[in-house]
């Protein structure tokens, strides 16, 4: 499964496609490759398009409530929080493949 497909799965964009592959790749690029953060960006962008949608309707005894924007924003926050919990190491990563370098005998 590609990173684009993983983001699609996380945001529920599997039926009628909300974002193109290029747009999801842009979210991945903005998130430096983090799938969770890219999914968060995508959900926030999707939620921003839904803000004008009807939240509730009542016709006689029938009542209907829908708040997709809030649900997508809450899920985006969850993914953002999960991403923040993952430690990020690049230049500070340990490379123990060459030993300590202190003495040749101990390596």
C-alpha positions as CSV (number, residue, x, y, z in Angstrom):
1,X,0.0,0.0,0.0
2,X,1.4,3.4,-1.0
3,X,1.5,6.4,1.4
4,X,-1.2,8.1,-0.7
5,X,-3.4,5.0,-0.2
6,X,-2.7,5.0,3.5
7,X,-3.7,8.7,3.8
8,X,-6.9,8.0,1.8
9,X,-7.7,5.1,4.1
10,X,-7.2,7.3,7.3
11,X,-9.4,10.1,6.0
12,X,-12.1,7.9,4.5
13,X,-11.6,9.1,1.0
14,X,-12.1,5.7,-0.6
15,X,-15.4,6.0,-2.4
16,X,-16.0,9.1,-4.4
17,X,-12.6,10.7,-4.3
18,X,-12.4,14.1,-2.5
19,X,-8.7,14.7,-3.3
20,X,-6.5,13.7,-6.3
21,X,-3.3,11.7,-5.8
22,X,-1.3,14.9,-6.5
23,X,-3.2,16.8,-3.8
24,X,-2.6,14.0,-1.2
25,X,1.1,14.0,-2.3
26,X,1.1,17.7,-1.6
27,X,-0.2,17.0,2.0
28,X,2.5,14.4,2.4
29,X,5.1,16.9,1.2
30,X,3.9,19.5,3.6
31,X,4.0,17.0,6.4
32,X,7.6,15.9,5.6
33,X,6.3,12.4,4.8
34,X,4.3,11.9,8.0
35,X,1.2,9.9,7.1
36,X,-0.7,11.0,10.2
37,X,0.1,14.6,9.8
38,X,-0.8,14.5,6.1
39,X,-4.1,12.9,7.0
40,X,-4.7,15.7,9.5
41,X,-4.0,18.4,6.8
42,X,-6.3,16.6,4.4
43,X,-9.1,16.3,7.0
44,X,-8.8,20.0,7.9
45,X,-8.9,21.0,4.3
46,X,-12.0,18.8,3.7
47,X,-13.7,20.2,6.8
48,X,-13.2,23.7,5.6
49,X,-15.2,23.0,2.5
50,X,-18.1,21.6,4.6
51,X,-18.6,24.6,7.0
52,X,-21.5,25.9,5.0
53,X,-23.4,22.6,5.0
54,X,-26.6,22.2,6.9
55,X,-26.2,21.0,10.4
56,X,-29.7,20.1,11.3
57,X,-33.2,19.9,9.7
58,X,-36.6,19.3,11.1
59,X,-39.6,18.5,9.0
60,X,-42.7,17.7,11.0
61,X,-41.8,14.8,13.3
62,X,-38.6,14.0,11.4
63,X,-35.3,15.5,12.6
64,X,-31.9,15.1,11.0
65,X,-28.6,16.2,12.4
66,X,-25.3,16.2,10.6
67,X,-22.0,17.8,11.5
68,X,-19.3,16.4,9.2
69,X,-17.0,19.3,9.6
70,X,-16.8,18.9,13.4
71,X,-16.2,15.1,13.0
72,X,-13.4,15.6,10.5
73,X,-11.8,18.4,12.6
74,X,-11.9,16.1,15.7
75,X,-10.3,13.2,13.7
76,X,-7.7,15.6,12.3
77,X,-6.8,16.7,15.9
78,X,-6.5,13.0,16.9
79,X,-4.1,12.3,14.1
80,X,-2.1,15.4,14.8
81,X,-1.8,14.4,18.5
82,X,-0.7,10.9,17.6
83,X,1.9,12.3,15.2
84,X,3.2,14.6,18.0
85,X,3.7,11.6,20.3
86,X,6.1,9.9,17.9
87,X,9.7,10.8,18.5
88,X,11.4,12.4,15.6
89,X,15.1,11.8,15.2
90,X,17.3,12.8,12.2
91,X,20.7,14.3,12.9
92,X,20.6,13.0,16.5
93,X,20.0,9.4,15.6
94,X,22.6,7.0,16.9
95,X,24.7,5.0,14.5
96,X,26.2,2.1,16.3
97,X,27.4,0.2,13.3
98,X,31.0,1.4,13.6
99,X,31.6,1.1,17.3
100,X,32.5,3.8,19.7
101,X,35.6,5.0,17.9
102,X,37.4,5.5,21.2
103,X,39.9,2.6,20.7
104,X,40.4,0.0,18.0
105,X,40.6,-2.8,20.6
106,X,37.2,-2.2,22.1
107,X,35.4,-2.0,18.8
